[in-house]
Structure formats: C-alpha cells, structure tokens
C-alpha cells in the first residue's frame, strides 16, 4: 500500500510524469492496492485470532473482487504493452494514437471488462448447489477451491474454469509476450542514445507481466488440483506481486526515482520553512 501510494502521489505531483505511460502506471498501482487489500486484512485477522471462518456472502464477495481486480489488471497490462509498442515501433504516430482520450478509454475499458468477467464468475458460482462440505482449502475464496465444495460433476466445472479464465489468461500472456518480443527486437536494431532507457522500461514491464500471469495461468489451467503450490501461487499474485511492482518500476526507472527525490526534497524544505510557535 505504501509503495503503490508513493507512485500515485509522485506521478500526480510531478508534471514531468504527466505522460500516458505514467498515467497507466498510476492506474496499475491503484489496482495493485485494491488487489492487495480485498482479502489480506481478513487473512491477517484470521491468522492472529485463530477464528478462520467466512460467511457465504463474504466468500462470494471475495470471488467478485478477486476477479474484478485481476481481470482489470490483465487488460491494463495489455494497454501498457500497446503504449510501449506504439512508442517504440511507431514513434511518429505516438502522439496522435496515444492521446489523453485514448488513455482514459483504455482504463475505462479495462474496468468494464473486469466487471463483466467478475459478474460472469459470480453468477455461475451462485447457481451451484452446495450440500455438505464447507471447508475452503485456501487462504481466501476463489472459484477453483469453491468448485470442489459443489455437489456436481467437478469435471464440467473444471472445463468452465479453464475456458473462462485459464485460456483467456494464457491467450493474453501470449499476445503480451509476442508484443514485447517485437518491441525488444526493434530496440535492439536501434542504435540511439535512449536505447538503454527503453530496454530498461520494457524489461520492467515484462517482469511484471510474467510475475502476474505465471501464477494465474498455473492455477486456472489446472483448477481442480489441490497442491500446496496452488496456495503459494495464490498468495504470490495477490500479495507479493503488488509489493514487487513499485520496487520494479522505481528501481529500473530513472525518471520516477528523480521525481521521488524531488518530492522528498520539496517536503523536507517545506517542513524547514514552517515557523515554530512557542506558547
């Protein structure tokens, strides 16, 4: 929360970062904060209290927000990839294609797709019959573990999970991977002064994509497996990925680091200039 909040504040406060890439990065930080907070507080509370229960409505709510934020982030990552592709492969058309209106449209579309995907998952979960088992074998509610509690053929549920989440995540990852390969090849063929900077930015983007999509593809392509690795991966992409994103983007981006230093100095100077009153 602190790292992603710092990115949002820095981008808003520094006019030098008012560009499409950083606008999309700000929205990614907002989604990461949401993804890290939809279930983590309850996980911590349950761990400290030892009272590890959740209502049915609470479980469905967790499923809704999990798929809302992950679905939105998938589309937003694709939008960021599209932004880098246009900036590097079609630089002369960048200003006309990636306009402020286009950036807003990309963010709106990502949230709309996230809501539609999440609603489809929740509606399907609400139609399932539950007639006995009530122990969720995970740290929070998600469709693969909830499906195992339903009194229906799990094979059919597995196919639904693979078709609606697994294949979609895999297809999006392949598209993103292909676009970054094209971008990296283009950068390699360029011998300009800003090549190293572009390579650093694109490498950071690809690391984020790999960390986010890797666990998602594994979990939703094999939805009815019950291995310890599933629990580890579910915690990884809901907690550790949002933590690592600000680290990756700040440590590998000189402009963001410079803006953060300027913001820190500005705050320190403001505190020094504030007069003290004695009573």
Backbone as JSON, one array per atom type, in Angstrom:
{
  "sequence": "XXXXXXXXXXXXXXXXXXXXXXXXXXXXXXXXXXXXXXXXXXXXXXXXXXXXXXXXXXXXXXXXXXXXXXXXXXXXXXXXXXXXXXXXXXXXXXXXXXXXXXXXXXXXXXXXXXXXXXXXXXXXXXXXXXXXXXXXXXXXXXXXXXXXXXXXXXXXXXXXXXXXXXXXXXXXXXXXXXXXXXXXXXXXXXXXXXXXXXXXXXXXXXXXXXXXXXXXXXXXXXXXXXXXXXXXXXXXXXXXXXXXXXXXXXXXXXXXXXXXXXXXXXXXXXXXXXXXXXX",
  "N": [[0.83, -1.2, 0.0], [1.94, 1.24, 0.81], [4.1, 1.56, -0.97], [2.84, 1.57, -3.54], [1.08, 3.7, -3.18], [2.92, 5.75, -2.97], [3.91, 5.87, -5.57], [1.61, 6.73, -6.96], [1.16, 9.27, -5.77], [3.56, 10.55, -6.45], [3.5, 10.62, -9.29], [1.24, 12.2, -9.71], [2.03, 14.57, -8.46], [4.31, 15.45, -9.85], [4.82, 17.22, -12.71], [6.39, 16.49, -14.84], [5.95, 13.85, -15.22], [3.54, 13.53, -16.36], [2.51, 11.82, -18.52], [1.28, 9.4, -20.95], [2.28, 6.74, -20.33], [2.88, 6.87, -17.59], [0.46, 7.61, -16.56], [-1.0, 5.26, -17.02], [0.55, 3.61, -15.41], [0.0, 4.68, -12.9], [-2.7, 3.94, -12.62], [-2.34, 1.18, -12.61], [-1.03, 0.9, -10.17], [-3.09, 1.65, -8.43], [-4.89, -0.46, -8.86], [-3.29, -2.54, -7.94], [-3.1, -1.89, -5.23], [-5.76, -2.3, -4.52], [-5.99, -5.03, -5.12], [-4.28, -6.09, -3.25], [-5.63, -5.65, -0.92], [-8.18, -6.77, -0.82], [-8.52, -9.26, 0.37], [-6.42, -9.68, 2.11], [-6.42, -8.26, 4.7], [-8.39, -9.76, 6.14], [-7.2, -12.27, 6.08], [-4.95, -11.84, 7.69], [-6.21, -11.15, 10.09], [-7.63, -13.53, 10.65], [-5.47, -15.27, 10.99], [-4.22, -14.23, 13.27], [-6.24, -14.34, 15.2], [-7.12, -16.95, 15.1], [-9.61, -17.72, 14.4], [-10.91, -18.97, 11.85], [-13.07, -18.5, 9.79], [-15.63, -17.81, 7.33], [-18.43, -16.12, 5.97], [-20.97, -17.21, 3.62], [-21.81, -15.18, 1.9], [-19.67, -13.43, 2.26], [-17.63, -14.95, 1.16], [-18.42, -15.13, -1.56], [-18.23, -12.43, -2.15], [-15.47, -12.0, -1.95], [-14.63, -13.55, -4.12], [-15.78, -12.07, -6.2], [-14.4, -9.54, -6.07], [-11.76, -10.41, -6.37], [-11.7, -11.45, -9.03], [-12.54, -9.17, -10.34], [-10.43, -7.28, -9.94], [-8.18, -8.72, -10.9], [-8.98, -9.3, -13.53], [-9.26, -6.68, -14.53], [-6.62, -5.79, -14.26], [-5.28, -7.44, -16.08], [-6.21, -6.5, -18.59], [-5.31, -3.88, -18.39], [-2.52, -4.23, -18.3], [-2.17, -5.14, -20.88], [-2.87, -2.82, -22.2], [-0.75, -1.16, -21.41], [1.32, -2.5, -22.66], [0.57, -2.06, -25.32], [0.9, 0.69, -25.42], [3.72, 0.93, -25.13], [4.49, -0.46, -27.42], [3.54, 1.18, -29.53], [4.99, 3.51, -28.94], [7.63, 2.75, -29.44], [7.77, 1.27, -31.83], [6.24, 2.76, -33.63], [6.94, 5.6, -33.48], [6.51, 8.16, -34.63], [3.8, 8.36, -34.89], [2.87, 8.3, -32.35], [1.88, 10.4, -30.65], [-0.54, 11.04, -31.86], [-1.97, 8.66, -31.74], [-1.83, 7.57, -29.09], [-3.43, 9.37, -27.31], [-4.63, 11.67, -24.7], [-7.38, 11.14, -24.44], [-7.51, 8.55, -25.49], [-6.03, 7.17, -23.56], [-7.66, 7.42, -21.27], [-9.87, 6.04, -22.25], [-8.79, 3.45, -22.55], [-8.33, 2.76, -19.87], [-10.96, 2.87, -18.85], [-12.15, 0.85, -20.39], [-10.71, -1.35, -19.45], [-11.66, -1.56, -16.8], [-14.38, -2.0, -17.28], [-14.34, -4.46, -18.64], [-13.24, -5.99, -16.59], [-15.32, -5.89, -14.67], [-17.41, -7.18, -16.09], [-16.29, -9.74, -16.52], [-15.93, -10.56, -13.84], [-18.59, -10.55, -12.89], [-19.7, -12.61, -14.43], [-18.37, -14.83, -13.39], [-19.22, -14.81, -10.71], [-22.02, -15.04, -10.95], [-22.2, -17.6, -12.06], [-21.12, -19.08, -9.94], [-23.06, -18.67, -7.96], [-25.14, -20.21, -8.89], [-24.5, -22.79, -8.31], [-25.04, -25.9, -6.58], [-24.68, -26.39, -3.13], [-24.15, -28.79, -0.76], [-23.03, -29.93, 1.51], [-19.92, -30.34, 2.26], [-17.9, -27.76, 3.67], [-15.42, -26.59, 3.92], [-12.98, -24.52, 2.9], [-10.16, -24.99, 1.04], [-7.91, -23.09, 1.15], [-6.34, -19.82, 1.47], [-8.07, -17.78, 0.99], [-11.25, -17.14, -0.61], [-11.74, -18.55, -3.78], [-12.73, -19.43, -7.12], [-11.71, -22.07, -8.04], [-11.27, -23.52, -5.59], [-13.73, -23.28, -4.33], [-15.39, -24.54, -6.13], [-14.79, -27.2, -5.65], [-16.35, -27.79, -3.51], [-18.89, -28.0, -4.39], [-21.87, -29.85, -5.19], [-21.8, -31.27, -7.7], [-20.73, -32.5, -10.95], [-17.35, -32.32, -11.0], [-15.69, -32.27, -13.16], [-16.97, -30.95, -15.28], [-17.12, -28.41, -14.15], [-14.42, -27.83, -14.0], [-13.77, -27.61, -16.72], [-15.26, -25.32, -17.32], [-13.89, -23.44, -15.78], [-11.34, -23.49, -16.93], [-11.94, -22.62, -19.54], [-13.05, -20.05, -19.18], [-11.25, -18.58, -17.64], [-8.6, -19.68, -17.54], [-7.75, -20.19, -20.3], [-8.19, -17.66, -21.35], [-6.39, -16.08, -19.82], [-3.98, -17.31, -20.6], [-3.99, -16.8, -23.38], [-3.93, -13.98, -23.44], [-1.45, -13.61, -22.24], [0.27, -14.74, -24.18], [-0.16, -12.95, -26.3], [0.83, -10.59, -25.12], [3.48, -11.38, -24.63], [4.38, -11.78, -27.25], [4.17, -9.16, -28.27], [6.06, -7.81, -26.7], [8.37, -9.13, -27.47], [8.58, -8.27, -30.13], [8.92, -5.53, -29.63], [11.36, -5.53, -28.17], [13.11, -6.58, -30.08], [12.97, -4.52, -31.94], [14.11, -2.43, -30.44], [16.66, -3.45, -30.13], [17.63, -3.28, -32.71], [17.87, -0.62, -33.01], [20.13, 2.08, -32.65], [20.31, 4.21, -30.84], [20.57, 7.0, -28.52], [18.78, 6.73, -26.41], [18.33, 4.03, -26.14], [19.08, 2.22, -24.08], [17.53, 3.13, -21.96], [14.9, 2.66, -22.92], [15.04, -0.1, -23.13], [15.33, -0.81, -20.45], [12.86, 0.05, -19.39], [11.02, -1.56, -20.81], [11.89, -4.09, -20.08], [11.28, -4.06, -17.36], [8.49, -3.89, -17.51], [7.93, -6.37, -18.71], [8.79, -8.18, -16.77], [6.92, -7.69, -14.74], [4.59, -8.53, -16.08], [5.16, -11.28, -16.43], [5.37, -12.17, -13.75], [2.78, -11.75, -12.87], [1.05, -13.13, -14.65], [2.06, -15.75, -14.69], [1.46, -17.28, -12.17], [-1.38, -17.07, -12.36], [-2.04, -18.42, -14.77], [-1.14, -21.0, -14.17], [-2.79, -21.72, -11.98], [-5.44, -21.51, -12.99], [-5.45, -23.06, -15.28], [-5.19, -25.57, -14.34], [-7.48, -26.14, -12.52], [-8.67, -27.85, -10.61], [-6.79, -29.07, -9.09], [-5.09, -29.89, -6.04], [-2.77, -28.9, -4.7], [-0.02, -27.86, -2.62], [1.42, -25.89, -3.86], [-0.48, -24.4, -5.24], [-1.66, -22.83, -3.26], [0.51, -21.28, -2.47], [1.06, -19.89, -4.85], [-1.34, -18.47, -5.17], [-1.23, -16.68, -3.06], [1.02, -15.36, -3.89], [0.39, -13.89, -6.28], [-1.56, -12.2, -5.34], [-0.53, -10.79, -3.21], [2.4, -10.57, -3.1], [3.11, -9.8, -5.73], [1.81, -7.2, -6.03], [3.43, -5.91, -4.15], [5.98, -6.08, -5.26], [5.75, -4.74, -7.69], [5.88, -1.78, -7.42], [8.55, -1.65, -6.58], [9.98, -2.7, -8.77], [9.29, -0.88, -10.82], [10.25, 1.56, -9.82], [12.99, 1.17, -9.15], [14.07, 0.57, -11.62], [13.56, 2.71, -13.19], [14.63, 5.71, -14.04], [13.47, 8.25, -14.24], [11.24, 8.15, -12.52], [12.53, 7.72, -10.08], [14.01, 10.08, -9.89], [11.92, 11.95, -9.75], [10.77, 11.19, -7.32], [12.82, 11.8, -5.54], [12.88, 14.6, -5.84], [10.34, 15.19, -4.87], [10.62, 14.38, -2.22], [12.64, 16.14, -1.33], [11.27, 18.54, -1.65], [9.24, 18.28, 0.25], [10.78, 18.14, 2.57], [12.03, 20.65, 2.58], [9.78, 22.23, 2.82], [8.96, 21.59, 5.38], [11.11, 22.6, 6.84], [10.79, 25.28, 6.38], [8.54, 25.9, 7.74], [7.34, 27.88, 10.35], [7.98, 27.79, 13.89], [5.91, 27.94, 16.74], [5.93, 29.22, 19.95], [4.4, 28.69, 23.08]],
  "CA": [[0.0, 0.0, 0.0], [2.81, 2.41, 0.9], [4.87, 1.69, -2.22], [1.96, 1.95, -4.64], [0.59, 5.05, -2.89], [4.01, 6.68, -3.27], [3.94, 6.03, -7.03], [0.45, 7.54, -7.35], [1.4, 10.65, -5.33], [4.68, 11.09, -7.22], [3.07, 10.9, -10.66], [0.3, 13.33, -9.67], [2.7, 15.8, -8.02], [5.36, 15.87, -10.77], [4.28, 17.46, -14.04], [7.23, 15.83, -15.83], [5.48, 12.47, -15.37], [2.18, 13.55, -16.89], [2.53, 11.19, -19.84], [0.42, 8.21, -20.98], [2.84, 5.58, -19.65], [2.78, 7.04, -16.14], [-0.98, 7.58, -16.26], [-1.35, 3.85, -16.93], [1.25, 3.08, -14.24], [-0.77, 5.1, -11.73], [-3.88, 3.07, -12.52], [-1.86, -0.15, -12.2], [-0.76, 0.97, -8.72], [-4.39, 1.66, -7.76], [-5.41, -1.84, -8.92], [-2.45, -3.36, -7.05], [-3.53, -1.61, -3.85], [-7.05, -2.97, -4.35], [-5.76, -6.47, -5.13], [-3.6, -6.46, -2.01], [-6.45, -5.36, 0.25], [-9.52, -7.37, -0.86], [-8.58, -10.43, 1.25], [-5.29, -9.72, 3.03], [-6.76, -7.93, 6.09], [-9.08, -10.88, 6.79], [-6.21, -13.33, 6.25], [-4.14, -11.49, 8.86], [-7.09, -11.25, 11.26], [-7.88, -14.95, 10.9], [-4.24, -15.87, 11.47], [-3.95, -13.76, 14.63], [-7.31, -14.75, 16.1], [-7.36, -18.39, 15.03], [-11.02, -17.93, 14.03], [-10.79, -18.97, 10.39], [-14.36, -18.76, 9.15], [-16.13, -16.75, 6.47], [-19.81, -16.36, 5.56], [-21.13, -17.5, 2.19], [-21.82, -13.88, 1.21], [-18.31, -12.92, 2.29], [-16.86, -15.75, 0.21], [-18.79, -14.68, -2.9], [-17.68, -11.08, -2.3], [-14.04, -12.15, -2.24], [-14.52, -14.03, -5.51], [-16.12, -10.95, -7.09], [-13.34, -8.55, -6.12], [-10.56, -11.03, -6.91], [-11.77, -11.49, -10.49], [-12.64, -7.8, -10.82], [-9.12, -6.65, -9.98], [-7.27, -9.44, -11.79], [-9.43, -9.07, -14.91], [-8.92, -5.31, -14.89], [-5.16, -5.68, -14.39], [-4.88, -8.1, -17.33], [-6.47, -5.57, -19.71], [-4.44, -2.71, -18.23], [-1.18, -4.64, -18.72], [-2.2, -5.15, -22.34], [-2.86, -1.41, -22.62], [0.62, -0.67, -21.22], [2.1, -3.11, -23.73], [0.2, -1.35, -26.54], [1.53, 2.0, -25.31], [5.15, 0.77, -25.42], [4.63, -0.87, -28.82], [3.38, 2.37, -30.38], [6.07, 4.46, -28.66], [8.92, 2.28, -29.95], [7.67, 0.8, -33.22], [5.62, 3.8, -34.45], [7.13, 6.82, -32.67], [5.98, 9.36, -35.28], [2.34, 8.36, -34.74], [2.55, 8.07, -30.94], [1.06, 11.48, -30.09], [-1.89, 11.01, -32.43], [-2.66, 7.42, -31.36], [-1.95, 7.5, -27.62], [-3.87, 10.68, -26.82], [-5.25, 11.58, -23.37], [-8.68, 10.49, -24.56], [-7.26, 7.12, -25.67], [-5.6, 6.62, -22.26], [-8.86, 7.29, -20.43], [-10.69, 4.97, -22.83], [-8.16, 2.17, -22.22], [-8.58, 2.47, -18.45], [-12.39, 2.57, -18.7], [-12.4, -0.48, -20.98], [-10.14, -2.37, -18.56], [-12.57, -1.75, -15.67], [-15.63, -2.59, -17.78], [-14.06, -5.88, -18.88], [-13.08, -6.62, -15.28], [-16.65, -6.05, -14.06], [-18.14, -8.2, -16.84], [-15.69, -11.04, -16.21], [-16.22, -10.89, -12.45], [-20.01, -10.87, -12.76], [-19.94, -13.93, -15.02], [-17.87, -15.84, -12.44], [-20.07, -14.82, -9.51], [-23.34, -15.59, -11.32], [-22.07, -19.05, -12.19], [-20.91, -19.66, -8.6], [-24.32, -18.63, -7.22], [-26.06, -21.24, -9.38], [-24.03, -24.12, -7.92], [-25.64, -26.45, -5.36], [-23.75, -26.78, -2.06], [-24.98, -29.65, 0.09], [-22.33, -30.65, 2.57], [-18.59, -29.82, 2.63], [-17.84, -26.3, 3.79], [-14.06, -26.19, 4.26], [-12.25, -23.99, 1.74], [-8.75, -25.36, 1.18], [-7.08, -21.99, 0.69], [-6.28, -18.69, 2.4], [-9.23, -16.95, 0.69], [-12.17, -17.81, -1.53], [-11.6, -18.42, -5.22], [-13.57, -20.42, -7.77], [-11.21, -23.44, -8.05], [-11.46, -24.21, -4.31], [-15.17, -23.32, -4.05], [-15.95, -25.56, -7.02], [-14.6, -28.52, -5.07], [-17.38, -27.99, -2.48], [-20.19, -28.12, -5.05], [-22.37, -31.22, -5.35], [-22.0, -31.54, -9.13], [-19.57, -33.09, -11.6], [-16.25, -31.35, -10.98], [-15.05, -32.23, -14.49], [-17.63, -29.88, -16.02], [-16.7, -27.16, -13.53], [-13.05, -27.61, -14.42], [-13.8, -27.11, -18.1], [-15.73, -23.93, -17.28], [-12.83, -22.62, -15.22], [-10.28, -23.41, -17.92], [-12.39, -21.86, -20.71], [-13.35, -18.65, -18.86], [-10.13, -17.88, -17.0], [-7.3, -20.24, -17.91], [-7.41, -19.94, -21.7], [-8.13, -16.2, -21.52], [-5.11, -15.62, -19.26], [-2.89, -17.82, -21.45], [-4.04, -16.08, -24.66], [-3.44, -12.61, -23.19], [0.01, -13.68, -21.99], [0.93, -14.98, -25.46], [-0.2, -11.68, -27.03], [1.76, -9.67, -24.48], [4.83, -11.87, -24.86], [4.7, -11.5, -28.65], [4.37, -7.72, -28.46], [7.33, -7.4, -26.09], [9.44, -9.65, -28.32], [8.69, -7.32, -31.25], [9.48, -4.28, -29.1], [12.77, -5.74, -27.82], [13.85, -6.71, -31.35], [13.06, -3.17, -32.5], [15.08, -1.68, -29.63], [18.0, -3.98, -30.43], [18.03, -2.81, -34.04], [18.1, 0.82, -32.94], [21.41, 2.44, -32.02], [20.13, 5.59, -30.4], [21.03, 7.32, -27.17], [17.81, 6.3, -25.4], [18.05, 2.61, -26.26], [19.2, 1.56, -22.78], [16.37, 3.54, -21.17], [13.75, 1.92, -23.43], [15.23, -1.51, -22.78], [15.07, -0.91, -19.02], [11.42, 0.19, -19.17], [10.33, -2.73, -21.36], [12.25, -5.24, -19.25], [10.48, -3.95, -16.13], [7.11, -4.24, -17.87], [7.82, -7.8, -18.97], [8.92, -8.88, -15.48], [5.61, -7.57, -14.1], [3.66, -9.41, -16.81], [5.48, -12.67, -16.14], [5.04, -12.47, -12.36], [1.33, -11.74, -12.68], [0.38, -14.15, -15.45], [2.55, -17.09, -14.39], [0.59, -17.95, -11.2], [-2.77, -17.15, -12.83], [-2.15, -19.49, -15.77], [-0.97, -22.3, -13.5], [-3.95, -22.01, -11.12], [-6.7, -21.64, -13.72], [-5.38, -24.12, -16.29], [-5.37, -26.82, -13.58], [-8.29, -25.57, -11.44], [-9.14, -28.8, -9.61], [-5.68, -29.66, -8.37], [-5.09, -29.48, -4.63], [-1.39, -28.95, -4.27], [0.43, -26.74, -1.8], [1.9, -24.84, -4.75], [-1.6, -23.54, -5.59], [-1.82, -21.84, -2.19], [1.65, -20.37, -2.54], [0.89, -19.03, -6.02], [-2.47, -17.58, -4.95], [-0.74, -15.6, -2.21], [2.05, -14.63, -4.63], [-0.12, -12.87, -7.22], [-2.44, -11.25, -4.67], [0.2, -10.03, -2.19], [3.79, -10.26, -3.41], [3.2, -9.04, -6.97], [1.58, -5.77, -5.75], [4.57, -5.35, -3.42], [7.15, -6.01, -6.13], [5.53, -3.81, -8.8], [6.51, -0.47, -7.21], [10.01, -1.82, -6.5], [10.48, -2.87, -10.13], [9.12, 0.34, -11.62], [11.05, 2.66, -9.29], [14.41, 0.88, -9.21], [14.51, 0.47, -13.01], [13.08, 3.88, -13.93], [15.36, 6.87, -13.53], [12.57, 9.4, -14.15], [10.44, 8.02, -11.31], [13.42, 7.92, -8.94], [14.31, 11.51, -9.82], [10.7, 12.64, -9.28], [10.61, 10.9, -5.89], [13.81, 12.61, -4.79], [12.41, 15.99, -5.87], [9.2, 15.3, -3.97], [11.14, 14.29, -0.85], [13.32, 17.41, -1.01], [10.25, 19.58, -1.56], [8.57, 18.12, 1.55], [11.74, 18.49, 3.63], [12.19, 22.1, 2.57], [8.54, 22.82, 3.32], [8.97, 21.42, 6.84], [12.09, 23.52, 7.41], [10.29, 26.65, 6.24], [7.38, 26.11, 8.62], [7.77, 28.51, 11.6], [7.56, 27.16, 15.14], [5.29, 28.9, 17.65], [6.09, 28.85, 21.37], [3.29, 29.16, 23.92]],
  "C": [[0.87, 1.26, 0.0], [3.55, 2.64, -0.42], [4.02, 2.16, -3.37], [1.37, 3.35, -4.43], [1.65, 6.09, -3.24], [4.12, 6.92, -4.77], [2.81, 6.95, -7.49], [0.7, 9.01, -6.99], [2.5, 11.31, -6.16], [4.25, 11.49, -8.63], [2.13, 12.1, -10.69], [1.04, 14.63, -9.37], [3.72, 16.33, -9.03], [4.81, 16.01, -12.18], [5.11, 16.8, -15.14], [6.8, 14.38, -16.09], [4.05, 12.41, -15.9], [2.18, 13.1, -18.35], [1.71, 9.91, -19.79], [0.97, 7.03, -20.2], [2.67, 5.68, -18.14], [1.32, 7.15, -15.69], [-1.45, 6.13, -16.11], [-0.69, 3.2, -15.72], [0.52, 3.45, -12.95], [-2.01, 4.23, -11.53], [-3.49, 1.65, -12.14], [-1.59, -0.17, -10.7], [-2.07, 0.96, -7.92], [-4.99, 0.25, -7.74], [-4.61, -2.73, -7.99], [-2.82, -3.13, -5.59], [-4.86, -2.31, -3.55], [-6.87, -4.48, -4.26], [-5.1, -6.94, -3.84], [-4.48, -6.3, -0.78], [-7.82, -6.05, 0.26], [-9.63, -8.56, 0.09], [-7.5, -10.44, 2.32], [-5.64, -9.33, 4.46], [-7.46, -9.07, 6.82], [-8.12, -12.05, 7.01], [-5.38, -13.08, 7.51], [-4.96, -11.63, 10.14], [-7.35, -12.7, 11.64], [-6.65, -15.63, 11.49], [-3.97, -15.49, 12.93], [-4.99, -14.27, 15.63], [-7.52, -16.25, 16.15], [-8.78, -18.74, 14.65], [-11.14, -17.84, 12.52], [-12.1, -19.39, 9.72], [-14.75, -17.56, 8.29], [-17.55, -17.12, 6.05], [-19.86, -16.66, 4.06], [-21.11, -16.2, 1.39], [-20.41, -13.28, 1.16], [-17.42, -13.65, 1.3], [-17.14, -15.31, -1.22], [-18.24, -13.28, -3.17], [-16.19, -11.11, -2.62], [-13.81, -12.61, -3.67], [-14.76, -12.88, -6.49], [-14.94, -9.98, -7.21], [-12.03, -9.14, -6.65], [-10.58, -11.02, -8.43], [-11.95, -10.1, -11.1], [-11.26, -7.19, -10.99], [-8.15, -7.38, -10.89], [-7.68, -9.26, -13.25], [-9.08, -7.68, -15.39], [-7.42, -5.15, -15.11], [-4.67, -6.33, -15.68], [-5.06, -7.15, -18.51], [-5.56, -4.36, -19.61], [-3.0, -3.04, -18.63], [-1.09, -4.7, -20.25], [-2.18, -3.73, -22.89], [-1.45, -0.81, -22.48], [1.55, -1.25, -22.29], [1.84, -2.39, -25.06], [0.85, 0.03, -26.57], [3.01, 1.92, -25.66], [5.39, 0.37, -26.88], [4.53, 0.33, -29.76], [4.54, 3.33, -30.2], [7.37, 4.04, -29.33], [8.86, 1.92, -31.43], [7.06, 1.84, -34.15], [5.73, 5.14, -33.74], [6.53, 8.08, -33.3], [4.47, 9.48, -35.13], [1.9, 8.28, -33.28], [1.59, 9.13, -30.4], [-0.37, 11.45, -30.61], [-2.67, 9.78, -32.01], [-2.9, 7.36, -29.86], [-2.24, 8.91, -27.08], [-4.42, 10.54, -25.4], [-6.6, 10.88, -23.39], [-8.53, 8.97, -24.71], [-6.85, 6.48, -24.35], [-6.79, 6.41, -21.34], [-9.73, 6.15, -20.94], [-10.12, 3.6, -22.49], [-8.41, 1.78, -20.76], [-10.04, 2.11, -18.21], [-12.71, 1.18, -19.23], [-11.87, -1.57, -20.06], [-11.06, -2.64, -17.37], [-13.89, -2.39, -16.11], [-15.45, -4.09, -18.02], [-13.91, -6.62, -17.56], [-14.41, -6.87, -14.6], [-17.43, -7.16, -14.76], [-17.61, -9.59, -16.54], [-16.04, -11.48, -14.79], [-17.68, -11.29, -12.25], [-20.32, -12.24, -13.33], [-19.49, -15.04, -14.07], [-18.79, -15.97, -11.22], [-21.44, -15.42, -9.81], [-23.28, -17.1, -11.45], [-21.9, -19.71, -10.83], [-22.21, -19.69, -7.8], [-25.32, -19.69, -7.68], [-25.66, -22.65, -8.95], [-24.74, -24.6, -6.66], [-24.55, -26.86, -4.36], [-24.55, -27.55, -1.01], [-24.22, -30.35, 1.2], [-21.02, -30.02, 2.96], [-18.56, -28.3, 2.67], [-16.46, -25.79, 4.18], [-13.31, -25.79, 2.99], [-10.76, -24.23, 1.94], [-7.84, -24.29, 0.58], [-7.11, -20.87, 1.72], [-7.44, -17.72, 2.17], [-10.06, -17.67, -0.35], [-11.82, -17.5, -2.99], [-12.36, -19.58, -5.87], [-13.0, -21.83, -7.76], [-11.45, -24.19, -6.75], [-12.94, -24.29, -3.94], [-15.85, -24.38, -4.91], [-15.85, -26.96, -6.41], [-15.62, -28.82, -3.97], [-18.76, -28.22, -3.09], [-20.56, -29.59, -5.27], [-22.73, -31.5, -6.81], [-20.7, -32.13, -9.68], [-18.45, -32.06, -11.7], [-15.55, -31.26, -12.33], [-15.63, -31.09, -15.32], [-17.21, -28.52, -15.47], [-15.27, -26.81, -13.93], [-12.96, -27.07, -15.83], [-14.25, -25.67, -18.15], [-14.62, -23.01, -16.8], [-11.71, -22.42, -16.24], [-10.68, -22.5, -19.08], [-12.59, -20.38, -20.4], [-12.19, -17.89, -18.25], [-8.78, -18.38, -17.51], [-6.89, -19.89, -19.32], [-7.31, -18.44, -21.97], [-6.8, -15.65, -21.02], [-3.94, -16.06, -20.13], [-2.83, -17.07, -22.77], [-3.5, -14.66, -24.51], [-1.93, -12.6, -22.95], [0.77, -13.88, -23.29], [0.96, -13.7, -26.29], [0.81, -10.68, -26.45], [3.21, -10.08, -24.74], [5.28, -11.55, -26.29], [4.99, -10.02, -28.88], [5.69, -7.26, -27.87], [8.53, -7.95, -26.86], [9.67, -8.7, -29.5], [9.34, -6.02, -30.8], [10.97, -4.43, -28.81], [13.63, -5.9, -29.07], [14.03, -5.34, -31.99], [14.09, -2.33, -31.76], [16.5, -2.13, -29.97], [18.52, -3.46, -31.77], [18.28, -1.31, -34.08], [19.43, 1.09, -32.24], [21.36, 3.89, -31.57], [20.57, 5.75, -28.95], [20.1, 6.8, -26.09], [17.49, 4.82, -25.43], [18.08, 1.91, -24.9], [18.02, 1.9, -21.87], [15.13, 2.77, -21.59], [13.84, 0.45, -23.04], [14.93, -1.73, -21.3], [13.58, -0.87, -18.72], [10.69, -1.07, -19.62], [10.65, -3.99, -20.56], [11.45, -5.24, -17.96], [9.05, -4.35, -16.39], [6.96, -5.75, -18.03], [7.95, -8.61, -17.68], [7.59, -8.85, -14.73], [4.6, -8.51, -14.74], [3.9, -10.87, -16.46], [5.08, -13.05, -14.72], [3.54, -12.55, -12.14], [0.67, -12.9, -13.4], [0.81, -15.57, -15.1], [1.67, -17.83, -13.39], [-0.84, -18.1, -11.68], [-2.96, -18.29, -13.81], [-2.07, -20.85, -15.1], [-2.22, -22.68, -12.71], [-5.19, -22.31, -11.94], [-6.65, -22.62, -14.9], [-5.48, -25.49, -15.65], [-6.2, -26.49, -12.34], [-8.67, -26.54, -10.33], [-8.01, -29.55, -8.94], [-5.67, -29.14, -6.95], [-3.68, -29.61, -4.07], [-1.04, -27.72, -3.45], [0.88, -25.58, -2.67], [0.79, -23.89, -5.15], [-1.8, -22.44, -4.54], [-0.7, -20.81, -2.24], [1.49, -19.38, -3.7], [-0.25, -18.03, -5.83], [-2.08, -16.41, -4.06], [0.25, -14.74, -2.99], [1.44, -13.53, -5.49], [-1.13, -11.92, -6.58], [-1.72, -10.38, -3.64], [1.58, -9.61, -2.67], [3.94, -9.48, -4.72], [2.88, -7.56, -6.76], [2.71, -5.11, -4.96], [5.75, -5.12, -4.35], [6.99, -5.0, -7.26], [6.16, -2.44, -8.57], [8.03, -0.56, -7.13], [10.6, -1.9, -7.89], [10.42, -1.57, -10.91], [9.98, 1.49, -11.12], [12.54, 2.4, -9.43], [14.94, 0.84, -10.64], [14.08, 1.68, -13.85], [13.7, 5.13, -13.32], [14.45, 8.08, -13.35], [11.74, 9.35, -12.87], [11.32, 8.25, -10.08], [13.77, 9.4, -8.77], [13.11, 12.3, -9.29], [10.48, 12.4, -7.8], [11.59, 11.69, -5.05], [13.39, 14.07, -4.74], [11.25, 16.19, -4.91], [9.66, 15.25, -2.52], [11.81, 15.59, -0.44], [12.31, 18.55, -0.84], [9.54, 19.51, -0.21], [9.49, 18.5, 2.69], [11.93, 19.99, 3.72], [10.95, 22.81, 3.11], [8.48, 22.73, 4.84], [9.95, 22.38, 7.51], [11.59, 24.95, 7.39], [9.12, 26.94, 7.15], [7.83, 26.71, 9.96], [7.21, 27.77, 12.81], [7.01, 28.25, 16.06], [5.44, 28.39, 19.08], [4.95, 29.46, 22.16], [3.7, 29.13, 25.36]]
}
